[in-house]
Amino acid sequence: MVRLVDALLSDAVKKGTSDIHFEPEHGFLRIRYRIDGIMRQIRSIHIKYWPAINIRLKVMSNMNIAESQLPQDGHISLSIGSREIDFRVASQPTIHGENFVLRILDKNKGILPLEAMQLDDPTYRSINLMMSRPEGIILVTGPTGSGKTTTLYSMLNAINDEAINIMTLEDPVEYPIPLIRQTSMSQSGKMDFAKGIKSLMRQDPDVILVGEIRDQETAEMAFRAAMTGHQVLSTLHTNSAIGAFPRLYDIGLVPDVLSGNVIGIIGQRLLRRLCKHCRKPYTPSDIECQLLEVQPSPSLTLFKAAGCPKCEQTGYRGRVAVIEALRMDRTLDEMVARKASAGELETVAKERGFKTLADIAVGHVMSGATSLDEATRKTDLTSRIE
């Protein structure tokens, strides 16, 4: 069992997996990896082996092996191929036994510079202008697994310098960065984000990173820090950049606090990149042209997934970031102060050159970086059809 579990964890890391799922069923144990955002079944094992694997995982992650009726959280650190790998472990009781999910955190994985993220020029310029503003809050939005934390680290890395004091509150610390003072919330169990921000304010920071805004108290403390001369970066779970405002109202913040204190909001998704070795060209149909907002033409060529040994027959290899950047200005601040609707904000933002996630995803489809199927899976293109 020891060798089997070690082999599974090592295999997952080598394949570039982000999560490992151990899922007991009635007669077997299903093992799935999440690769490039998609779940993929790797193998199934007879259910009689699951109790031994279960105990091995609990021992490795310092969980209570006698507890099987309550969810538990744990942590594993392993050295795999001269790389230090961390696993966040979570168990959940189900009707067939405990379900285990291991989130893989590779601390040696290099942080991607902003210049290497293939951003279009207006988006890259907007993000740089946001980082140049000394006080206020920058929010990165998107669902779990959309690369929000990686984008924040890239932004911090771009401004990291011995002349400024950067401090973070994270759960957990995913990438250790020299010069930056990083605090792991999971290791200080008695402190939440709101209390952590209050303590950071006494550490004379210039820039503060808060892992996630998820409640009113954390939001109020983050905005209080932004209002008192600090640059604050954080993440928020919403569907789009514009959608951050209704979400913040829902948490309990008032428009007067938001107006003038939001530097900008970044919305993000990750699309699977087509495998260059096997992608197939084709002429799009009329309905596909409507989704792309282009005129049908026999000369118009798009690409779709095929499958080859290099991409393990999936048709995709790697991912590309789709990022929308809403930089706030005086007009938008005034609209937020009077609690304008999301539609009104989007209309005015587009007049100022704002590109939505759908617009940028379509650009990647037209360039052949990804397929239309993948773009529609992650972004809403149906609103383009009347």
C-alpha positions as CSV (number, residue, x, y, z in Angstrom):
1,M,0.0,0.0,0.0
2,V,2.9,2.4,0.8
3,R,4.4,1.8,-2.6
4,L,1.0,2.0,-4.4
5,V,0.1,5.4,-2.8
6,D,3.6,6.8,-3.4
7,A,3.4,5.6,-7.1
8,L,0.0,7.3,-7.6
9,L,1.2,10.6,-6.1
10,S,4.4,10.6,-8.1
11,D,2.5,9.7,-11.3
12,A,0.1,12.5,-10.8
13,V,2.9,15.1,-10.3
14,K,4.7,13.9,-13.5
15,K,1.5,14.2,-15.5
16,G,1.0,17.9,-14.5
17,T,-2.1,17.1,-12.4
18,S,-3.7,19.8,-10.2
19,D,-6.0,17.5,-8.2
20,I,-6.2,13.7,-7.4
21,H,-9.6,12.2,-6.6
22,F,-10.1,8.9,-4.7
23,E,-13.7,8.1,-5.2
24,P,-15.2,4.9,-3.6
25,E,-18.1,3.3,-5.4
26,H,-20.2,0.2,-4.6
27,G,-17.7,-2.4,-5.9
28,F,-14.5,-0.4,-6.8
29,L,-12.4,2.6,-6.1
30,R,-12.2,5.1,-8.9
31,I,-9.1,7.3,-9.2
32,R,-9.3,10.4,-11.3
33,Y,-6.8,13.2,-12.1
34,R,-7.8,16.8,-13.0
35,I,-5.4,17.7,-15.9
36,D,-5.8,21.1,-17.6
37,G,-9.0,21.6,-15.7
38,I,-10.7,18.4,-16.9
39,M,-11.3,15.3,-14.9
40,R,-9.8,12.1,-16.3
41,Q,-10.2,8.6,-14.9
42,I,-6.8,7.0,-14.6
43,R,-7.6,3.6,-13.1
44,S,-10.0,1.7,-10.9
45,I,-9.1,-0.6,-8.0
46,H,-11.1,-3.3,-6.2
47,I,-12.9,-1.8,-3.2
48,K,-11.2,-4.2,-0.8
49,Y,-8.0,-2.2,-1.1
50,W,-9.6,1.1,-0.2
51,P,-9.5,0.8,3.6
52,A,-5.7,0.3,3.5
53,I,-5.2,3.2,1.0
54,N,-7.6,5.3,3.2
55,I,-5.5,4.7,6.3
56,R,-2.2,5.4,4.5
57,L,-3.5,8.7,3.2
58,K,-4.7,9.7,6.7
59,V,-1.4,8.8,8.3
60,M,0.6,10.7,5.7
61,S,-1.6,13.8,6.1
62,N,-1.8,13.6,10.0
63,M,-5.6,13.0,10.0
64,N,-7.5,11.1,12.7
65,I,-7.6,7.5,11.4
66,A,-10.5,6.6,13.8
67,E,-12.8,9.3,12.4
68,S,-14.7,8.5,9.3
69,Q,-18.1,10.2,9.8
70,L,-16.8,13.9,9.7
71,P,-14.9,15.8,7.0
72,Q,-11.2,16.3,7.7
73,D,-8.4,18.4,6.3
74,G,-4.7,17.5,6.2
75,H,-1.4,18.3,4.5
76,I,1.3,16.1,2.9
77,S,4.9,17.2,2.0
78,L,6.9,14.9,-0.3
79,S,10.1,15.1,-2.3
80,I,9.3,13.8,-5.8
81,G,12.1,13.8,-8.3
82,S,14.2,16.4,-6.4
83,R,11.1,18.7,-6.2
84,E,9.4,19.6,-3.0
85,I,5.6,19.0,-3.5
86,D,2.8,19.9,-1.1
87,F,-0.6,18.2,-1.1
88,R,-3.7,19.7,0.5
89,V,-5.9,16.8,1.6
90,A,-9.6,16.9,2.2
91,S,-11.9,13.9,3.1
92,Q,-15.7,13.9,2.8
93,P,-18.0,11.1,4.0
94,T,-20.2,9.6,1.3
95,I,-22.6,6.7,1.1
96,H,-19.9,4.4,-0.2
97,G,-17.1,5.6,2.2
98,E,-14.8,8.5,2.5
99,N,-14.0,10.5,-0.6
100,F,-10.5,12.0,-0.8
101,V,-9.3,14.9,-2.8
102,L,-5.6,15.9,-2.9
103,R,-4.7,19.4,-4.3
104,I,-1.2,19.5,-5.7
105,L,1.0,22.5,-4.9
106,D,4.3,22.6,-6.7
107,K,6.4,25.2,-4.9
108,N,9.2,25.0,-7.4
109,K,7.0,25.8,-10.3
110,G,8.1,29.1,-11.7
111,I,5.8,32.1,-11.4
112,L,4.9,33.3,-14.9
113,P,5.9,36.9,-15.6
114,L,3.0,39.1,-16.8
115,E,4.8,39.6,-20.1
116,A,4.7,35.8,-20.7
117,M,0.9,35.5,-20.1
118,Q,0.0,36.4,-23.8
119,L,-2.2,39.3,-22.8
120,D,-3.3,41.7,-25.5
121,D,-1.8,45.2,-25.4
122,P,-4.8,47.0,-23.8
123,T,-5.2,44.4,-21.1
124,Y,-1.5,44.4,-20.3
125,R,-1.5,48.2,-20.2
126,S,-4.5,48.3,-17.9
127,I,-3.0,45.9,-15.4
128,N,0.3,47.8,-15.3
129,L,-1.7,51.1,-14.7
130,M,-3.6,49.4,-11.9
131,M,-0.3,48.3,-10.2
132,S,1.0,51.9,-10.5
133,R,-1.7,53.3,-8.3
134,P,-0.4,53.5,-4.7
135,E,-3.6,53.0,-2.7
136,G,-6.8,51.2,-3.3
137,I,-7.9,47.6,-3.9
138,I,-7.3,45.3,-6.9
139,L,-9.6,42.3,-7.1
140,V,-9.1,39.1,-9.2
141,T,-12.3,37.2,-9.9
142,G,-13.3,33.8,-11.2
143,P,-14.3,30.3,-10.1
144,T,-12.0,27.9,-8.3
145,G,-9.1,26.7,-10.5
146,S,-9.2,29.7,-12.8
147,G,-5.6,30.8,-12.0
148,K,-6.5,33.8,-9.8
149,T,-3.7,33.1,-7.2
150,T,-1.1,32.7,-10.0
151,T,-2.1,36.0,-11.5
152,L,-1.8,37.7,-8.2
153,Y,1.7,36.2,-7.6
154,S,2.7,37.4,-11.1
155,M,1.6,40.9,-10.2
156,L,3.4,40.8,-6.8
157,N,6.6,39.5,-8.5
158,A,6.5,42.4,-11.0
159,I,6.6,45.0,-8.2
160,N,8.7,43.0,-5.7
161,D,11.6,45.2,-4.6
162,E,13.6,45.8,-1.4
163,A,12.2,49.4,-1.5
164,I,8.7,48.3,-0.6
165,N,7.2,46.1,2.1
166,I,4.9,43.4,0.7
167,M,3.0,41.2,3.2
168,T,0.5,38.4,2.5
169,L,-2.2,36.4,4.2
170,E,-2.8,33.1,2.4
171,D,-4.5,29.8,3.0
172,P,-2.1,28.2,2.3
173,V,1.1,29.8,1.0
174,E,1.4,28.3,-2.5
175,Y,4.6,29.8,-3.7
176,P,7.3,31.1,-1.3
177,I,8.8,34.4,-2.7
178,P,12.0,36.0,-1.4
179,L,11.5,39.5,0.2
180,I,7.8,39.0,0.6
181,R,6.5,38.4,4.2
182,Q,4.0,35.5,3.8
183,T,1.7,34.3,6.5
184,S,-0.1,30.9,6.2
185,M,-3.6,31.1,7.7
186,S,-3.8,27.3,8.0
187,Q,-0.8,27.2,10.3
188,S,-2.2,29.9,12.6
189,G,-5.6,28.3,13.3
190,K,-6.7,31.0,15.8
191,M,-6.5,33.8,13.3
192,D,-9.0,34.6,10.5
193,F,-8.5,36.9,7.5
194,A,-10.1,39.9,9.2
195,K,-7.9,39.6,12.3
196,G,-4.9,39.0,10.1
197,I,-5.4,42.2,8.2
198,K,-5.7,44.1,11.5
199,S,-2.3,42.7,12.6
200,L,-0.7,43.3,9.2
201,M,-1.6,47.0,9.5
202,R,0.8,47.3,12.4
203,Q,3.7,45.8,10.4
204,D,4.1,49.0,8.2
205,P,3.2,47.3,4.8
206,D,3.0,49.1,1.5
207,V,1.2,46.3,-0.4
208,I,-1.1,43.7,1.3
209,L,-2.3,40.4,-0.4
210,V,-5.4,38.9,1.2
211,G,-6.0,35.4,-0.1
212,E,-9.8,35.7,-0.5
213,I,-12.6,38.0,0.5
214,R,-15.5,35.7,1.5
215,D,-17.4,37.6,4.2
216,Q,-18.4,41.1,5.3
217,E,-15.8,41.4,8.1
218,T,-12.9,40.5,5.8
219,A,-14.2,42.8,3.1
220,E,-14.6,45.8,5.5
221,M,-11.0,45.3,6.8
222,A,-9.6,45.0,3.3
223,F,-11.3,48.2,2.2
224,R,-10.2,49.9,5.4
225,A,-6.6,49.1,4.6
226,A,-7.2,50.4,1.0
227,M,-8.6,53.6,2.3
228,T,-5.7,54.3,4.7
229,G,-2.9,54.4,2.1
230,H,-2.2,50.8,1.2
231,Q,-2.5,48.9,-2.0
232,V,-4.5,45.7,-1.4
233,L,-4.8,42.7,-3.7
234,S,-7.3,40.0,-3.2
235,T,-9.6,37.4,-4.9
236,L,-13.4,37.2,-5.1
237,H,-15.6,34.4,-6.4
238,T,-17.8,36.0,-9.1
239,N,-18.5,35.3,-12.7
240,S,-17.0,38.4,-14.2
241,A,-15.2,41.7,-13.4
242,I,-18.4,43.7,-13.5
243,G,-20.1,41.1,-11.4
244,A,-17.8,41.9,-8.5
245,F,-19.9,44.9,-7.5
246,P,-23.2,43.0,-7.0
247,R,-21.2,40.4,-5.0
248,L,-19.7,43.1,-2.8
249,Y,-23.1,44.7,-2.2
250,D,-24.4,41.2,-1.3
251,I,-21.6,40.7,1.2
252,G,-22.7,43.9,2.9
253,L,-20.5,46.7,1.6
254,V,-22.2,50.1,0.8
255,P,-21.6,52.0,-2.5
256,D,-19.9,54.9,-0.7
257,V,-17.1,52.6,0.5
258,L,-16.6,51.0,-3.0
259,S,-16.6,54.3,-4.9
260,G,-13.1,55.7,-5.3
261,N,-11.4,52.8,-3.5
262,V,-11.4,50.1,-6.2
263,I,-8.4,50.4,-8.5
264,G,-9.6,47.8,-10.8
265,I,-11.0,44.3,-11.2
266,I,-9.6,41.4,-13.2
267,G,-11.8,38.6,-14.4
268,Q,-10.2,35.3,-15.4
269,R,-10.7,31.9,-17.0
270,L,-8.3,29.2,-18.2
271,L,-9.0,27.6,-21.7
272,R,-7.3,24.4,-22.8
273,R,-4.9,25.1,-25.6
274,L,-5.3,23.0,-28.8
275,C,-2.5,20.5,-29.5
276,K,-0.4,22.0,-32.3
277,H,0.5,18.5,-33.6
278,C,-3.0,17.3,-34.3
279,R,-5.5,20.2,-34.4
280,K,-7.8,20.0,-37.5
281,P,-8.8,23.0,-39.6
282,Y,-12.5,23.4,-40.6
283,T,-14.9,26.0,-42.0
284,P,-17.3,27.2,-39.3
285,S,-21.1,27.0,-39.8
286,D,-23.4,30.0,-39.8
287,I,-24.4,29.6,-36.2
288,E,-20.7,29.4,-35.2
289,C,-20.1,32.6,-37.1
290,Q,-22.9,34.2,-35.2
291,L,-21.2,33.2,-31.9
292,L,-18.0,34.7,-33.1
293,E,-19.7,37.8,-34.6
294,V,-18.0,37.4,-38.0
295,Q,-19.4,37.1,-41.5
296,P,-19.6,33.5,-42.9
297,S,-16.9,33.0,-45.5
298,P,-15.4,29.9,-47.3
299,S,-12.0,31.3,-46.6
300,L,-12.6,31.5,-42.8
301,T,-10.8,28.7,-41.0
302,L,-11.0,27.6,-37.4
303,F,-9.4,24.7,-35.6
304,K,-10.9,21.8,-33.5
305,A,-9.5,19.1,-31.3
306,A,-8.4,15.8,-32.9
307,G,-6.1,13.7,-30.7
308,C,-2.6,12.2,-30.9
309,P,-0.1,10.4,-28.7
310,K,1.6,13.7,-27.7
311,C,-1.6,15.0,-26.1
312,E,-2.8,11.6,-24.9
313,Q,-5.6,11.6,-27.5
314,T,-7.3,14.6,-25.8
315,G,-6.7,17.1,-28.6
316,Y,-5.5,19.7,-26.0
317,R,-2.1,20.4,-24.4
318,G,-1.6,23.1,-21.8
319,R,-3.8,26.1,-21.1
320,V,-4.1,29.8,-22.1
321,A,-5.4,32.5,-19.8
322,V,-8.4,34.6,-20.8
323,I,-8.3,37.8,-18.8
324,E,-10.5,40.9,-18.7
325,A,-9.3,44.0,-16.9
326,L,-11.7,46.7,-15.8
327,R,-9.7,49.8,-14.7
328,M,-11.9,52.2,-12.7
329,D,-12.0,55.9,-13.5
330,R,-13.9,58.9,-12.1
331,T,-17.0,58.2,-14.3
332,L,-17.2,54.6,-13.3
333,D,-16.7,55.6,-9.6
334,E,-19.6,58.0,-9.8
335,M,-21.8,55.2,-11.3
336,V,-20.8,52.9,-8.4
337,A,-21.6,55.6,-5.9
338,R,-25.2,55.8,-7.2
339,K,-25.3,51.9,-7.4
340,A,-25.7,51.7,-11.2
341,S,-26.6,48.3,-12.6
342,A,-24.1,45.9,-14.0
343,G,-25.4,46.5,-17.5
344,E,-24.9,50.2,-17.2
345,L,-21.4,49.8,-15.9
346,E,-20.5,47.4,-18.8
347,T,-21.9,49.7,-21.4
348,V,-19.8,52.7,-20.2
349,A,-16.7,50.5,-19.7
350,K,-17.0,49.2,-23.3
351,E,-17.1,52.8,-24.5
352,R,-13.7,53.1,-22.8
353,G,-12.2,50.1,-24.5
354,F,-13.1,47.4,-22.0
355,K,-13.1,43.8,-23.5
356,T,-15.1,41.1,-21.9
357,L,-14.0,37.5,-21.3
358,A,-16.1,36.5,-24.3
359,D,-14.4,39.0,-26.6
360,I,-10.9,37.8,-25.5
361,A,-11.9,34.1,-25.8
362,V,-13.1,34.7,-29.3
363,G,-9.8,36.3,-30.1
364,H,-8.0,33.1,-29.0
365,V,-10.4,31.0,-31.1
366,M,-9.8,33.1,-34.2
367,S,-6.0,32.8,-33.7
368,G,-6.2,29.0,-33.5
369,A,-5.0,28.8,-29.9
370,T,-8.2,27.1,-28.7
371,S,-11.4,25.7,-30.1
372,L,-14.9,27.2,-30.2
373,D,-16.1,24.2,-28.1
374,E,-13.6,25.1,-25.4
375,A,-14.4,28.8,-25.5
376,T,-18.2,28.1,-25.1
377,R,-17.5,25.7,-22.3
378,K,-15.8,28.4,-20.2
379,T,-17.4,31.7,-21.4
380,D,-20.9,32.7,-22.4
381,L,-21.0,33.4,-26.1
382,T,-24.8,32.8,-26.5
383,S,-25.6,36.4,-25.7
384,R,-24.1,37.3,-29.1
385,I,-27.0,35.5,-30.9
386,E,-30.2,37.7,-31.2
